[in-house]
Amino acid sequence: MSNELTRSELAGRIAMVTGGGSGIGRATALLFAQEGAAVGVLDVDLQAAEETADLIRSVNGRAIGLETDVACHEATQAAVQNVVSEFGGLHILFNNAGIIRRASVLDTTIEEWDRAVAVNLRGVFLMSRFAIKEIAKSGGGAIVNTGSGWGMVGGRNAASYCATKAAVVNLTRAMSLDHAKDNIRVNCICPGDTNTGMLASEGRQLGIACDQFLRESADRPMGRIGRPEEIAQAVLYLVSDRSSFVTGTTLVVDGGGLAG
C-alpha cells in the first residue's frame, strides 16, 4: 500500500474478508481499504489477520483482525457481530477462505473430505447466513465468493477441492436469485493458479519441487501465474458500483487457462 489512502471507490462502506491473513484475501483487504472501506479481516490465524489489519491502520485506514474458523457456526456469527459493532453496519462480504488437498477420491481420507467441505463450502454458507441480514439492514451491497477454475472443469488429484468449488459456483447463482430483492448482488470469482502460499503447498503435497511446480503452473496462454493483486482488482469490480447490473455471474481470472 502507498503511504496514504487516496481513492474512494468504496468510501463509506464496510467489508469483511475471510482468509484475509494472506494471499488473495490480504491483497483484497488492502485494496478495499485503499478504496475507502472499513475492513474486518478474518482468518483462522489471528496473527496473520492482525498483520493485515496493521498494514491498513498504518496508512490511516480502518480495520480489525479477527480469529475466525469459517466452518464454525459460533465463530462466524461472532465475527459478523464484531464487525457490525465496530463499524456500524456491513455492505460487502468476500468469502475467500479455502483449503486444498491434492488427492484423488481413493487417497482422500474421510477427515480430509469433511474438512474441505467445512471450510470451502460450509464456510461460505455460514458467513453468508449471518452477513446477508446485516447487509440488507445497511441498504444492500455485494457478496463475492471465491470459486476456482477447477470449480468449472475437473482437475487431477484434487477431488475434494473440485467438488467444493463447483458447489460454490452454483451456490452463488442460487444466492443471487434469493437475495436480489434485498438489493444484494452475489457473484463468484474463479482465479487460476496465483502466487500464494496455498499454491506453493500444492507442489509440496504432490512431491514436486517448488520451482518446477510454479513453472508447470505457468503453462497457460499468458505464460505466467497470477498475482494476488490482480485477483483483488477483479473482486473490487464485483463489489463496486461499476458492476451494479452484475449478479449471479462467474468471473474467471486465470490468464486464459480455461480458454483452450
Buried (B, 14 or more C-beta within 10 A) or exposed (E): EEEEBEEEBBEEBBBBBBBBBBBBBBBBBBBBBBBBBBBBBBBBBBEBBBBBBEBBBEBEBBBBBBBBBBBBEEBBBBBBEBBBEBBEBBBBBBBBBBBBBBBEEEEBEEEBBBBBBBBBBBBBBBBBEBBBEBBBEBEBBBBBBBBBBBBBEEBEBBBBBBBBBBBBBEBBBEBBEEBBEBEBBBBBBBBBBBBBEBBBBBBEBBEBEEEEBBEEBBEBEEEBBBBBBBBBEBBBBBBBEEBEEBBBBBBBBBBEBBEE
